[in-house]
Amino acid sequence: MAGDAELLLKSVEGSTRIIPGHGPLASKVDLRVYADMLAACLEIMNQQLRAGRTLDQIAGRATVQDIRRQVGKGFMNAEQWIKLNYAGMAKQPA
């Protein structure tokens, strides 16, 4: 996820307008913010999974407030985001 955004960042210019699947028209700066958010969320989730925490434990932790602040503004709320990421990431080695 975060890697895909980083690849896209390398292929767009500063004046490029990005039409996302969800949300308003975006710029390269918006894409940078999105890629940084994905990387931060991935790191938080990986830390929690390495610590052996369950979905309920992760959703209740203070560090997940960072995810809530970042993700809660889009088409998916933070709880949905955490649940979706947990489902995918818990099946893979961190």
C-alpha distances in whole Angstrom, upper triangle without the diagonal:
4,5,5,7,9,10,11,13,15,16,17,20,21,23,21,20,17,17,14,14,15,17,20,20,18,18,17,17,16,12,13,14,10,8,11,11,7,8,12,11,9,12,14,13,14,17,18,17,19,22,22,22,22,20,23,23,20,20,24,23,23,20,18,20,18,15,18,19,16,14,18,18,16,17,16,18,16,18,16,13,14,16,13,10,14,14,12,12,15,16,14,16,15
4,5,5,6,9,10,11,13,15,16,19,19,22,19,19,16,18,15,16,17,18,20,19,17,17,15,15,14,11,10,11,8,5,8,8,5,5,9,9,8,10,13,13,13,16,18,18,19,22,23,22,23,21,24,24,20,21,24,22,22,19,18,19,16,14,17,18,14,14,18,18,17,18,17,18,17,19,18,14,15,17,15,12,15,17,14,13,17,18,16,17,15
4,5,5,6,9,10,11,13,15,18,19,22,19,20,17,19,16,18,19,20,22,21,18,18,15,16,16,12,12,13,11,8,10,12,9,8,12,13,11,13,16,16,15,18,20,20,20,24,24,25,25,24,27,27,23,24,27,26,26,22,21,23,20,18,21,21,18,18,22,22,20,21,20,22,21,23,21,18,18,20,18,15,18,19,16,15,19,19,17,17,15
4,5,5,6,9,10,11,13,16,18,20,17,17,14,15,13,14,16,18,19,18,16,16,14,16,15,11,12,14,11,8,12,13,10,11,14,15,13,16,18,18,18,21,23,22,23,26,27,27,27,25,28,28,25,25,29,28,28,24,23,24,21,19,22,22,18,18,21,21,19,20,19,22,21,23,21,18,19,21,18,16,19,19,16,16,20,20,18,20,18
4,5,5,6,9,10,11,14,15,17,14,15,12,13,12,13,15,16,17,16,13,13,10,12,11,7,8,10,8,5,9,10,9,10,13,14,13,15,18,18,18,21,23,23,24,27,28,27,28,26,28,28,25,25,28,27,26,23,22,23,20,17,20,20,16,16,19,19,17,18,18,20,20,22,20,17,19,21,18,16,20,21,18,18,22,22,21,22,20
4,5,5,7,9,10,13,14,17,15,16,14,16,15,17,18,19,20,18,15,14,11,12,12,9,8,11,10,6,9,12,10,10,13,15,14,15,18,19,19,21,23,24,24,27,28,28,29,27,30,30,26,27,29,28,27,24,23,24,21,19,22,21,18,18,22,21,20,21,21,23,22,25,23,20,21,24,21,19,22,23,20,19,23,24,21,22,20
4,5,5,7,9,13,15,17,15,16,14,16,15,17,19,20,21,19,16,15,12,14,15,11,11,14,13,10,13,15,13,13,17,18,16,18,21,22,21,24,26,26,27,30,31,31,31,30,33,33,29,29,32,31,31,27,26,27,24,22,25,25,21,21,25,24,22,23,23,26,25,27,26,22,24,26,23,20,24,24,21,21,25,25,22,23,21
4,5,5,7,10,12,14,11,12,10,12,12,14,16,17,17,15,13,12,9,12,12,8,10,13,11,10,13,15,14,14,18,19,18,20,23,23,23,26,28,28,29,32,33,32,33,30,33,33,30,30,33,32,31,28,26,27,24,22,25,24,20,20,23,22,20,21,22,24,24,27,25,22,24,26,23,21,25,25,22,22,26,26,24,26,24
4,5,6,8,10,12,10,12,11,14,13,16,18,18,18,15,12,10,7,9,10,7,7,11,10,9,11,14,13,14,17,18,18,20,22,23,23,26,28,28,29,32,33,33,33,31,34,34,30,30,33,31,30,27,26,27,23,22,24,23,19,20,23,22,20,22,23,25,24,27,26,23,25,27,24,22,26,27,24,24,28,28,26,27,25
4,6,8,10,13,12,14,13,16,17,19,21,21,21,19,15,13,10,12,14,11,10,14,14,12,14,17,16,16,19,21,20,22,25,25,25,27,30,30,31,33,35,35,36,34,37,36,33,33,36,34,33,30,29,30,26,25,28,26,23,23,27,26,24,26,26,28,28,31,29,26,27,30,27,25,28,29,26,26,29,30,27,28,26
4,7,10,12,10,12,12,15,15,18,20,21,20,17,15,13,10,13,14,12,12,16,15,14,17,19,18,19,22,23,23,24,27,28,28,30,32,32,33,36,37,37,38,36,38,38,35,35,38,36,36,32,31,32,28,27,29,28,24,25,28,26,24,26,27,29,29,32,30,27,29,31,28,26,30,30,27,27,31,31,29,30,28
4,7,8,6,9,9,12,14,17,19,19,17,14,12,9,7,11,12,10,11,14,14,14,16,19,18,19,22,23,23,25,28,28,29,31,33,33,35,37,38,38,38,36,39,39,35,35,38,36,35,32,31,31,28,26,28,27,23,24,26,24,23,24,26,28,28,31,30,27,29,31,28,27,30,31,29,29,33,33,31,32,30
4,5,5,9,10,14,16,19,21,20,18,15,12,9,7,10,12,11,12,15,16,16,18,20,21,21,24,26,26,27,30,31,31,33,36,36,37,40,41,40,41,39,41,41,37,37,40,38,37,34,33,33,29,28,30,28,25,25,28,26,24,26,28,30,30,34,32,29,31,34,31,30,33,34,32,32,36,36,34,35,33
4,6,9,11,14,16,20,21,19,17,14,11,7,6,8,11,11,11,14,15,15,17,19,20,21,23,25,26,27,29,31,32,33,35,36,37,40,41,40,41,39,41,41,37,36,39,37,35,32,32,31,28,27,28,26,23,24,27,24,23,26,27,29,29,33,32,29,31,34,32,30,34,35,33,33,36,37,35,36,34
4,6,10,13,16,19,20,19,16,12,10,7,7,10,12,12,14,16,17,18,20,22,23,24,26,27,28,30,32,33,34,36,38,39,40,42,44,43,43,40,42,42,39,38,40,39,38,35,34,33,30,29,30,28,25,25,27,25,24,26,28,30,31,34,33,30,33,35,33,32,35,37,34,35,38,39,38,39,36
4,6,10,12,16,17,16,14,10,9,6,7,10,11,11,13,15,15,16,19,20,21,22,25,26,26,28,30,31,32,34,36,37,38,40,42,41,41,38,40,41,37,36,39,38,37,34,32,32,29,27,29,27,23,24,26,23,22,23,25,28,29,32,30,28,30,33,30,29,33,34,31,32,36,36,35,36,34
4,7,10,13,14,13,10,7,6,5,7,10,10,10,13,15,14,16,19,20,20,22,24,25,26,28,30,30,32,34,35,36,38,40,41,40,39,37,39,39,36,34,37,36,35,33,31,30,27,26,27,25,22,22,23,20,19,20,23,25,26,30,28,26,29,31,28,28,32,32,30,31,35,35,34,36,34
4,6,10,11,10,9,6,5,6,7,10,9,8,12,13,12,14,17,17,17,20,22,22,23,26,27,27,29,31,32,33,35,37,38,37,36,33,35,36,33,31,34,34,33,30,28,28,25,23,24,23,20,19,21,18,16,17,20,22,23,27,25,22,25,27,25,24,28,29,27,28,31,32,31,33,31
4,7,8,8,7,5,6,9,11,13,11,11,14,15,13,15,18,18,18,21,23,23,24,27,28,28,29,32,33,33,35,37,38,36,36,32,35,36,32,31,34,34,33,31,28,28,26,23,24,23,20,19,20,17,15,15,18,21,23,25,23,21,25,26,23,24,27,28,26,27,31,31,31,33,32
4,5,6,7,7,7,10,12,13,11,10,13,14,11,13,16,16,15,18,20,20,20,24,25,24,26,29,29,30,32,34,34,33,32,29,31,32,29,27,30,30,30,28,25,25,23,20,21,20,17,15,17,15,12,12,14,17,19,22,19,17,21,22,20,20,24,24,22,24,27,28,28,30,28
4,7,9,10,11,14,15,17,14,13,16,16,13,15,18,17,16,19,21,20,21,24,25,24,26,29,29,29,32,34,33,32,30,27,29,31,28,26,29,30,30,28,25,25,23,20,21,21,18,15,17,15,11,10,13,16,18,20,18,16,20,21,18,19,22,22,21,23,26,26,26,29,28
4,7,9,10,14,16,17,13,13,16,15,12,15,18,16,15,19,20,19,20,24,24,23,26,28,28,28,31,33,33,31,29,26,28,29,26,24,27,28,28,26,23,23,21,18,18,18,15,13,14,11,8,7,10,13,16,18,15,14,18,19,17,18,22,22,21,23,26,27,27,30,28
4,7,8,12,15,15,11,12,15,14,12,15,17,16,16,20,20,19,21,24,24,24,27,29,29,30,32,34,34,32,31,27,29,30,27,25,28,28,27,26,23,22,20,18,17,17,14,12,13,10,7,8,11,14,16,19,17,16,19,21,19,20,23,24,23,25,28,29,30,32,30
4,6,10,13,13,10,12,15,14,13,16,18,17,18,21,22,22,24,26,27,27,29,31,32,33,35,37,37,35,34,31,32,33,30,28,30,31,30,28,25,24,22,20,20,19,16,15,15,12,10,11,15,17,19,22,21,19,23,25,23,23,27,28,27,28,31,33,33,35,33
4,7,11,12,9,11,14,14,13,16,18,18,19,22,23,23,25,27,28,28,30,33,33,34,36,38,39,37,36,33,35,36,32,30,33,33,32,30,28,27,24,22,22,21,18,17,18,15,13,14,18,20,22,25,23,22,25,27,25,25,29,29,28,29,33,34,33,35,33
4,7,8,6,7,10,11,10,13,15,15,16,19,20,20,22,24,25,26,28,30,31,32,34,36,37,35,35,32,34,34,31,29,32,31,30,28,26,25,22,21,21,19,16,16,18,15,13,15,18,20,21,24,23,21,24,26,24,24,27,28,27,28,31,32,32,33,31
4,5,5,6,9,10,11,12,14,15,17,18,20,21,23,25,26,27,29,30,32,33,35,36,38,36,36,34,35,36,32,31,33,32,31,28,27,26,23,22,23,21,18,18,20,17,16,18,21,23,23,27,26,23,26,28,26,25,29,30,28,29,32,34,32,34,31
4,5,5,6,9,10,10,12,14,15,16,18,20,21,23,24,26,27,29,30,31,33,35,36,35,35,33,35,35,31,31,33,32,30,28,26,26,23,22,23,21,18,19,21,19,18,20,22,24,24,27,26,23,26,28,26,25,28,30,28,28,31,32,31,32,29
4,5,5,6,9,10,11,12,14,15,17,18,20,21,23,24,26,27,29,30,32,33,35,34,34,32,34,34,30,29,31,30,28,25,24,23,20,20,21,19,15,17,19,17,17,20,21,22,22,26,25,22,25,28,26,24,28,30,28,27,31,32,31,32,29
4,5,5,6,9,10,11,12,14,15,17,18,20,21,23,24,26,27,29,30,32,33,32,32,29,31,31,27,26,29,28,26,23,22,21,18,17,18,16,13,14,16,14,13,16,18,19,19,23,22,19,22,24,23,22,25,27,25,25,29,30,29,30,28
4,5,5,6,9,10,10,12,14,15,16,18,20,21,22,24,26,27,28,30,32,30,31,28,30,30,27,26,28,27,26,23,22,22,18,17,19,17,14,14,17,15,14,16,17,19,19,22,21,18,21,23,21,20,23,25,23,23,26,28,26,28,25
4,5,5,6,9,10,11,12,14,15,17,18,20,21,23,24,26,27,29,31,30,30,28,30,30,26,26,28,26,25,22,21,21,17,16,19,17,13,15,18,16,16,19,19,20,20,23,23,19,21,24,22,20,24,26,23,23,26,28,26,27,24
4,6,5,6,9,10,11,12,14,15,17,18,20,21,23,24,26,27,29,28,28,26,28,27,23,23,25,23,22,19,18,17,14,13,15,13,10,12,14,13,13,17,17,18,17,20,20,17,19,22,21,19,22,24,23,22,25,27,26,27,24
4,5,5,6,9,10,11,12,14,15,16,18,20,21,22,24,26,27,26,26,23,25,25,22,21,23,22,21,18,17,17,14,12,14,13,9,10,13,12,11,14,14,15,15,18,17,14,16,19,17,16,19,21,19,19,23,24,23,24,22
4,5,5,6,9,10,11,12,14,15,16,18,20,21,22,24,26,25,26,23,26,25,22,22,24,23,22,19,17,18,15,13,16,15,11,12,16,15,14,17,16,18,16,19,19,15,17,19,18,15,19,21,18,18,21,23,21,22,19
4,5,5,6,9,10,11,12,14,15,17,19,20,21,23,25,24,25,23,25,24,20,20,23,21,19,16,15,16,12,12,15,13,10,12,15,15,15,18,18,18,16,19,19,16,16,20,19,16,19,21,20,18,22,24,22,22,19
4,5,5,6,8,10,11,12,14,15,17,18,20,21,23,21,22,20,22,21,17,17,19,18,17,14,12,13,9,8,11,10,7,8,12,12,12,15,14,14,12,16,16,12,13,17,16,13,16,19,18,17,20,22,21,21,18
4,5,5,6,9,10,10,12,14,15,16,18,20,21,20,20,18,21,20,17,17,20,18,18,15,13,14,11,9,12,13,9,9,13,14,13,15,14,14,13,15,15,11,12,15,13,11,14,16,14,13,17,19,17,18,16
4,6,5,6,9,10,10,12,14,15,16,18,20,20,21,19,22,21,17,18,20,18,18,14,14,15,12,11,14,14,12,12,16,17,17,19,17,18,15,18,18,14,14,17,16,12,15,17,15,14,17,19,17,17,14
4,5,5,6,9,10,11,12,14,15,17,19,18,19,18,20,18,15,16,17,15,14,11,10,12,9,8,12,12,10,11,15,16,17,19,17,17,14,16,17,13,13,16,16,13,15,18,16,14,17,20,18,18,15
4,5,5,6,8,10,11,12,14,15,17,15,16,14,16,16,12,12,15,13,13,10,8,10,8,6,10,11,9,9,13,15,15,17,14,14,11,13,13,10,9,12,12,9,11,14,13,12,14,17,16,16,13
4,6,5,6,9,10,10,12,14,15,15,16,14,17,16,13,14,17,15,16,12,11,14,12,10,13,15,12,12,16,18,17,19,16,16,13,15,15,11,10,13,12,8,10,13,11,9,12,14,13,13,10
4,5,5,6,9,10,10,12,14,14,16,15,18,16,13,15,17,14,14,11,11,14,11,11,14,15,14,15,18,20,20,22,19,19,16,17,18,14,12,15,15,11,12,15,14,11,13,16,14,13,10
4,5,5,6,9,10,11,13,12,13,13,15,13,9,11,13,10,11,7,7,10,9,8,12,13,13,13,16,19,19,21,18,17,13,14,16,13,10,13,14,11,11,15,14,12,13,16,15,15,11
4,5,5,6,9,10,11,10,11,10,13,11,8,10,13,11,12,9,8,12,11,10,13,15,14,14,16,19,19,20,17,16,13,13,14,11,8,11,11,8,7,11,11,8,9,13,12,12,9
4,5,5,6,8,10,10,12,12,15,13,11,13,16,14,15,12,12,15,14,13,16,18,17,17,20,22,22,23,20,20,16,17,17,14,12,14,14,10,9,12,11,8,9,12,10,9,6
4,6,5,6,9,9,12,13,15,12,10,13,14,12,13,10,11,14,14,13,16,18,18,18,21,24,24,25,22,21,17,18,19,16,13,15,16,13,12,15,15,11,12,15,13,12,8
4,6,5,7,6,8,9,11,9,6,10,11,9,11,9,9,13,13,13,15,18,18,18,20,23,23,24,21,19,16,15,17,15,11,13,15,12,10,13,14,11,10,14,13,12,10
4,5,5,6,8,9,12,10,8,12,14,12,15,13,13,16,16,15,18,20,20,19,22,25,24,25,22,21,17,16,17,15,12,13,14,11,8,11,11,8,7,10,10,9,7
4,5,8,11,13,15,13,11,15,16,14,17,14,15,19,18,18,20,23,22,22,25,28,28,28,25,24,21,20,21,19,15,16,17,14,12,15,14,11,10,12,11,9,7
4,6,9,12,13,11,10,14,14,12,15,13,14,18,18,18,20,23,23,23,25,28,28,29,26,24,21,20,21,20,16,17,19,16,13,16,17,13,12,15,14,12,10
4,7,10,12,9,10,13,14,13,16,15,15,19,20,19,21,24,24,23,25,28,29,29,25,24,21,19,20,19,15,16,17,15,12,14,15,12,10,13,13,12,11
4,7,8,6,6,10,10,10,13,13,12,16,17,16,18,21,21,21,22,26,26,26,23,21,18,16,17,17,13,13,15,14,10,13,15,12,10,13,14,14,13
4,5,5,6,9,10,11,14,14,13,16,18,16,18,21,21,20,21,25,25,25,21,19,16,14,15,15,11,11,13,12,9,11,13,12,9,12,14,15,14
4,5,5,6,9,10,14,13,11,14,16,14,15,18,19,17,18,21,21,21,17,16,13,10,11,12,8,7,10,10,7,9,12,11,9,12,15,16,15
4,5,5,6,9,12,13,11,14,16,15,15,18,19,18,18,22,22,22,18,16,13,10,12,13,10,9,13,13,10,12,15,15,13,16,18,19,18
4,6,5,6,10,11,10,13,15,14,15,18,19,19,19,23,24,24,20,18,15,12,15,15,11,12,15,14,11,14,17,15,13,17,18,19,17
4,5,5,9,8,7,10,12,11,12,15,16,15,16,20,21,21,18,15,12,10,13,12,8,9,12,11,9,12,14,13,12,15,17,17,15
4,6,9,9,6,9,11,10,10,13,14,13,14,17,18,19,15,12,9,7,10,10,7,8,12,11,10,13,15,14,14,17,19,20,18
4,7,9,7,9,12,12,11,14,16,16,15,19,21,21,18,15,12,10,13,14,11,12,15,15,13,16,19,18,17,20,22,22,20
4,6,6,7,10,11,11,14,15,16,16,20,21,23,19,16,13,12,15,15,12,14,17,15,14,17,19,17,17,21,21,21,19
4,5,5,8,10,10,12,14,15,15,19,21,23,20,17,13,13,17,16,13,16,19,17,16,20,21,20,20,23,24,23,21
4,5,6,8,9,11,12,13,15,18,19,22,19,16,13,13,16,14,12,15,17,15,15,18,19,17,18,21,21,21,18
4,5,5,6,9,10,11,12,15,16,18,15,13,9,10,12,11,8,12,14,12,12,16,17,15,16,20,20,20,17
4,5,5,6,9,10,10,13,15,18,15,12,9,10,14,12,11,14,16,15,15,19,20,19,20,23,24,24,21
4,5,5,6,9,10,13,15,17,15,13,10,12,15,12,11,15,16,15,16,19,20,18,20,23,23,23,20
4,5,5,6,8,11,12,14,12,10,7,9,11,9,8,12,13,11,13,16,16,15,17,20,20,21,18
4,5,5,5,9,11,13,11,8,5,8,10,9,9,12,14,13,15,17,18,18,20,23,23,24,22
4,6,6,8,11,14,12,10,8,11,13,12,12,16,17,16,18,21,21,21,23,26,26,27,24
4,6,7,9,12,11,10,8,12,13,11,12,15,15,14,17,19,19,19,21,24,24,25,22
4,5,6,9,7,6,5,9,10,7,9,12,12,12,15,17,17,17,20,22,23,24,22
4,6,8,7,5,5,9,9,9,11,13,14,14,17,19,19,20,22,25,25,27,25
4,7,8,7,9,12,12,11,14,16,16,17,20,21,22,22,25,27,28,29,27
4,5,7,9,12,11,10,13,15,15,15,18,20,20,21,24,25,26,28,26
4,7,10,12,10,10,14,15,13,15,18,19,19,21,23,25,26,28,27
4,7,8,6,6,10,11,10,12,15,15,16,18,20,22,23,25,24
4,6,5,6,9,10,11,12,14,16,17,18,20,22,23,26,24
4,5,5,6,8,10,10,12,14,15,16,17,20,21,23,21
4,5,5,6,9,10,10,12,14,15,16,19,20,22,21
4,6,5,6,9,10,11,12,14,15,17,19,22,20
4,5,5,6,8,10,11,12,14,16,17,19,18
4,6,5,6,9,10,10,11,14,15,17,16
4,6,5,6,9,10,10,13,15,17,16
4,5,5,6,9,10,12,13,16,16
4,5,5,6,8,10,11,13,12
4,5,5,6,8,10,12,11
4,6,6,7,10,12,13
4,6,6,7,11,11
4,5,5,8,7
4,5,7,8
4,7,9
4,6
4
